[in-house]
Amino acid sequence: MPAIELTDIHKRYYRSHALRGINLSVDRGKIVGLLGPNGSGKSTMLKICAGLTSPTSGKVQVHGQDLSPATRAMTAYMPDIDSFYSWMTVRQAIVFESSMFNDLVLKDAMDLASELKLDPDIKISSLSKGQRGRLKLVLAMSRRAELVLMDEPLSGIDPPSRAAILETIAESYRAGEQTIIISTHEVLESEKLFEDVIFLSEGQIVLMGEADRLRAERGKSLNEIFAEVC
């Protein structure tokens, strides 16, 4: 049973067509790269999979089920823009999140925050963008969610934080049990994580497959393939 299955998904806004007939099946237990330039439809696709917005037409299933509160409960969504309360401390933000999601393990979150050098007593308002990115990662990876959707986790983040985020994803990922989909246009640094990749351009899938197979067939890195097809 696939982690996610999309059948003829279209998403239209007033003056734009964000997704144009997406057909996709994502295997369970892998880290998948959703790669495309800004405006290609990546964020829209992840929001649809997370149940945060509805497609204009088409069918979405998560672990064989139609979108519902049950599928949303098994999904951790990491947005590209955070919505933390600035008056909270890191500790308070983690505790608040744990009150909303039963599968967030508080001890794991505090341990991961420590590993990422986040002072639990510092206020959100004092965090840099890189630190806020680390905190978003803590909240996503400390859940026991079967499906994790990450929208541009490296965008605008300083190099040290980027390295820490990528390392944490690799170390925290529960191989074979958990499916992680990461949308990004920062392919050069992140491509080593991906087992499968989906290239998206102007709301359509232009290429997808196993990362190693695509590298071998084309004799190029994923970053070079990205430049060629997107």
C-alpha positions as CSV (number, residue, x, y, z in Angstrom):
1,M,0.0,0.0,0.0
2,P,1.5,3.4,-1.0
3,A,2.1,6.1,1.5
4,I,0.4,8.6,-0.8
5,E,-1.6,8.1,-4.0
6,L,-2.7,11.1,-6.1
7,T,-5.1,10.5,-9.0
8,D,-5.6,13.2,-11.7
9,I,-5.2,16.0,-9.1
10,H,-5.9,19.5,-10.3
11,K,-5.8,22.7,-8.2
12,R,-7.1,25.9,-9.6
13,Y,-7.0,29.3,-8.1
14,Y,-8.7,32.4,-9.4
15,R,-6.2,33.2,-12.1
16,S,-3.8,30.3,-12.0
17,H,-3.7,26.5,-12.4
18,A,-1.3,25.4,-9.7
19,L,-1.5,21.6,-10.3
20,R,-2.3,20.1,-13.7
21,G,-3.4,16.4,-13.6
22,I,-0.9,15.0,-11.1
23,N,-0.8,11.2,-11.0
24,L,1.6,9.9,-8.4
25,S,2.2,6.9,-6.0
26,V,4.8,7.3,-3.3
27,D,6.1,4.1,-1.7
28,R,6.1,3.8,2.0
29,G,9.3,3.9,4.1
30,K,11.4,6.2,1.9
31,I,12.8,9.7,1.9
32,V,11.4,11.4,-1.3
33,G,12.5,14.6,-2.8
34,L,9.8,16.8,-4.4
35,L,12.0,19.1,-6.5
36,G,11.0,22.1,-8.5
37,P,11.5,25.9,-8.8
38,N,9.5,28.4,-6.8
39,G,5.9,28.5,-8.1
40,S,6.0,25.0,-9.6
41,G,3.2,23.7,-7.3
42,K,5.3,21.9,-4.6
43,S,3.7,23.7,-1.6
44,T,0.2,23.2,-3.0
45,M,0.8,19.5,-3.4
46,L,2.1,19.1,0.1
47,K,-0.8,21.0,1.6
48,I,-3.3,18.8,-0.3
49,C,-1.5,15.7,1.0
50,A,-1.6,17.1,4.5
51,G,-5.4,17.8,4.2
52,L,-4.9,21.5,4.6
53,T,-6.4,22.4,1.3
54,S,-8.6,20.5,-1.1
55,P,-7.9,19.8,-4.8
56,T,-10.3,21.3,-7.4
57,S,-10.6,17.8,-8.8
58,G,-9.1,14.3,-8.4
59,K,-8.6,11.8,-5.6
60,V,-6.1,11.7,-2.7
61,Q,-5.4,8.7,-0.5
62,V,-3.0,8.4,2.4
63,H,-2.1,4.9,3.4
64,G,-5.1,3.6,1.4
65,Q,-7.6,6.0,3.1
66,D,-9.3,9.0,1.7
67,L,-8.3,12.2,3.4
68,S,-9.9,12.5,6.9
69,P,-9.1,13.5,10.5
70,A,-7.5,10.0,10.8
71,T,-5.0,10.6,7.9
72,R,-4.2,14.1,9.2
73,A,-3.4,12.6,12.6
74,M,-0.8,10.3,11.1
75,T,0.8,13.1,9.1
76,A,3.3,15.7,10.4
77,Y,3.5,18.8,8.3
78,M,6.4,21.2,8.4
79,P,5.4,24.5,6.7
80,D,7.8,26.8,4.9
81,I,6.7,29.7,7.2
82,D,6.4,29.1,10.9
83,S,3.6,30.4,13.1
84,F,5.2,30.3,16.5
85,Y,4.0,32.6,19.3
86,S,6.8,35.0,19.8
87,W,6.3,35.4,23.6
88,M,6.8,31.6,24.1
89,T,10.2,30.1,25.0
90,V,11.5,27.1,23.0
91,R,10.4,24.8,25.9
92,Q,6.9,26.3,25.9
93,A,6.5,25.9,22.2
94,I,7.5,22.2,22.4
95,V,5.0,21.6,25.3
96,F,2.3,23.5,23.5
97,E,2.8,21.3,20.4
98,S,2.8,18.2,22.5
99,S,-0.6,19.2,23.8
100,M,-1.9,19.3,20.3
101,F,-0.4,16.0,19.0
102,N,-0.6,12.9,21.1
103,D,2.2,11.3,19.1
104,L,4.8,13.9,19.9
105,V,7.3,12.5,22.4
106,L,8.2,15.3,24.8
107,K,11.5,13.8,25.9
108,D,12.6,13.2,22.3
109,A,11.7,16.7,21.4
110,M,13.7,18.2,24.3
111,D,16.7,15.9,23.5
112,L,16.6,16.9,19.9
113,A,16.4,20.6,20.7
114,S,19.5,20.1,22.8
115,E,21.3,18.3,20.0
116,L,20.5,21.2,17.7
117,K,21.8,23.7,20.3
118,L,18.5,25.3,21.0
119,D,18.3,26.9,24.5
120,P,15.0,25.7,25.9
121,D,14.6,29.0,27.9
122,I,15.2,31.4,25.0
123,K,12.2,33.2,23.7
124,I,11.0,32.6,20.1
125,S,11.3,36.3,19.4
126,S,15.1,36.0,20.0
127,L,15.7,33.2,17.6
128,S,17.4,33.6,14.2
129,K,15.7,32.3,11.1
130,G,18.1,29.3,11.2
131,Q,17.2,28.6,14.8
132,R,13.5,28.8,14.0
133,G,14.1,26.4,11.2
134,R,15.7,24.0,13.7
135,L,12.8,24.3,16.0
136,K,10.3,23.5,13.2
137,L,12.4,20.4,12.5
138,V,12.3,19.4,16.2
139,L,8.5,19.6,16.3
140,A,8.1,17.5,13.1
141,M,10.7,14.8,13.8
142,S,9.7,14.3,17.4
143,R,6.3,13.0,16.4
144,R,5.7,9.3,15.7
145,A,4.0,10.2,12.5
146,E,4.1,7.7,9.7
147,L,4.1,10.4,7.1
148,V,6.2,13.6,7.4
149,L,5.8,16.4,4.8
150,M,8.5,19.2,4.8
151,D,8.0,22.3,2.7
152,E,11.3,24.0,1.8
153,P,13.1,23.3,5.1
154,L,16.3,24.8,3.9
155,S,15.0,28.0,2.3
156,G,16.7,31.1,3.6
157,I,18.5,29.1,6.3
158,D,22.2,29.8,7.1
159,P,24.8,27.1,6.1
160,P,25.4,25.7,9.6
161,S,21.7,25.3,10.2
162,R,21.2,23.7,6.8
163,A,23.9,21.1,7.6
164,A,22.3,20.5,11.0
165,I,18.8,20.1,9.6
166,L,20.0,17.6,6.9
167,E,22.0,15.6,9.4
168,T,19.0,15.5,11.8
169,I,16.6,14.3,9.1
170,A,19.1,11.5,8.2
171,E,19.6,10.4,11.8
172,S,16.0,10.7,13.0
173,Y,14.3,9.0,10.1
174,R,12.8,5.6,10.9
175,A,13.9,3.7,7.8
176,G,11.2,1.4,6.4
177,E,8.6,2.7,8.8
178,Q,8.3,6.4,8.1
179,T,7.8,8.2,4.8
180,I,9.3,11.7,4.4
181,I,8.6,13.9,1.5
182,I,10.8,17.0,1.3
183,S,10.0,19.8,-1.2
184,T,13.0,21.9,-2.1
185,H,14.7,23.8,-4.9
186,E,18.0,23.6,-2.9
187,V,19.0,20.3,-4.6
188,L,22.8,20.4,-4.4
189,E,22.9,20.1,-0.6
190,S,20.0,17.8,-0.1
191,E,20.1,15.3,-2.9
192,K,22.2,12.7,-0.9
193,L,19.1,12.2,1.3
194,F,16.7,11.2,-1.4
195,E,15.9,7.6,-2.4
196,D,13.2,8.6,-4.9
197,V,12.7,12.0,-6.6
198,I,9.8,13.8,-8.3
199,F,10.6,16.8,-10.5
200,L,7.8,19.3,-10.8
201,S,7.5,22.2,-13.2
202,E,4.5,24.5,-13.9
203,G,2.2,22.2,-11.9
204,Q,3.1,19.0,-13.8
205,I,5.4,16.1,-13.1
206,V,8.2,16.2,-15.7
207,L,10.3,13.3,-14.3
208,M,10.3,10.9,-11.4
209,G,12.0,7.7,-10.3
210,E,14.7,6.2,-8.1
211,A,17.4,8.7,-7.5
212,D,20.3,6.3,-8.1
213,R,18.8,5.0,-11.3
214,L,18.2,8.5,-12.7
215,R,21.8,9.4,-11.9
216,A,23.1,6.3,-13.6
217,E,20.9,6.6,-16.7
218,R,21.7,10.3,-17.3
219,G,25.3,10.3,-15.9
220,K,24.5,13.4,-14.0
221,S,23.8,14.5,-10.4
222,L,20.2,15.3,-9.3
223,N,21.2,18.9,-9.2
224,E,22.3,18.8,-12.8
225,I,19.1,16.9,-13.8
226,F,17.1,19.6,-12.0
227,A,18.7,22.3,-14.0
228,E,18.0,20.4,-17.2
229,V,14.3,19.4,-16.7
230,C,13.0,22.3,-14.5
